[in-house]
Amino acid sequence: MNCWKIKKLQAQNFRNLKNSIFDFSPGINCILGQNGNGKTNLLEAVFLITNKKSFRKNTDYAQMINIEGESPEIILQSVFESEEGLLPYSLRMSDALEERFFNNKPEKSKTPSTSVFINPFDSYNFHTSSTFRRQWVDSHISLGDKEYRQVLTRFQKAMKFRNSVLGFGGKNASMQLRAIDEQVSEYSAFITQRRFEFLTALNQFITPTFKAIFSEEHTLQLDLDSLFVHWDQKRIFDFYRHQENADIKAEVTQVGVHRDDFIFSFDGLNAFEFCSLGQQKMAFLSLIFAYIELFRYKFTSYPIVLIDDVSGELDSQRWKNLIQYLETKNFQVLITTANEIFGKELEKIPASKKFYMEHGTLKHHG
Ligand SMILES: Nc1ncnc2c1ncn2[C@@H]1O[C@H](COP(=O)(O)OP(=O)(O)OP(=O)(O)O)[C@@H](O)[C@H]1O
């Protein structure tokens, strides 16, 4: 896989971004400016062209189109660059249509690159919510594994149907459940196996990444907490048959991959219970950068790394550690901050490009 980096971007009618042309560096790009000036919107535009969706939850065209804009469509025009040369890539979105073009030719599925978004609140959500952890793991496996994404979608549909049968009951419920459980058990075995393999691979990178960023020796591990680890389809099917009466009584499927959890441990202790907020953030950042290393290992290419104001909870030494780590890496980073002190640290990075934003416009760059 070739490593395509974003070179230029112009957004029209996208949130509050006002047609400025951003000419990015292939290394570190610092997006600076006060609150509410469009820094996160810029990251969202890059994420949208590379990942085909927003990183914001429950967001679609209606939220993204500029509320004051006169034209009823969003246009994101970009140029990507790799050793192969330049590649113009654009996206047009309206209420009814979404079109993508490579070199002015329509393209349905491919994007030139993938990006990973790091949000300031994700660390807290990851440590406190099992639903968030499950979604995080599922979305990060799915980024590089289309089959996983498809099976997960089929599983979710089957589980929804199973729960509606449980809720509705009736005399045919048992027969219907038997048929659904053929599917549910097949998908569950697949999902569990892929999650287990993903975590085994990821765990090789988390502890070394923590050390590489923060120069401290700690052991970090993310483990799958699931009943079905190493179970085959038949065993899962038998389990659901055995579970049937209890599920009918509860009117819901009580056990399954939809309720699996992931335990993040720090020196063998639960990171949420044991670590300070700063350490939780350090652990979470290490997890993400470990994922980025795993991605490179699997696809011989780095994703574009979008980091939205992560400065909170980290002390100045930890910021410096993070900045130094980014400097040693060969990936493209877009990092934002409204924090003036952190901004000053970012401005010191010699090989980085700085973009100063005001009211959705690029005021100047350096
Ligand atoms: N559809 C839209 N049309 C016009 N403006 C929008 C739209 N959606 C959001 N905005 C505006 O975008 C601004 C927020 O931009 P953004 O989140 O990128 O700010 P930011 O620079 O990252 O701020 P912070 O430093 O506080 O995170 C808000 O002022 C909001 O009103």
Residues whose N, C-alpha, C, O or C-beta is under 5 A from the ligand:
A	BS01	LIG	R15 N16 G33 Q34 N35 G36 N37 G38 K39 T40 N41 L42 Q63 M64 I65 N66 I67 A338
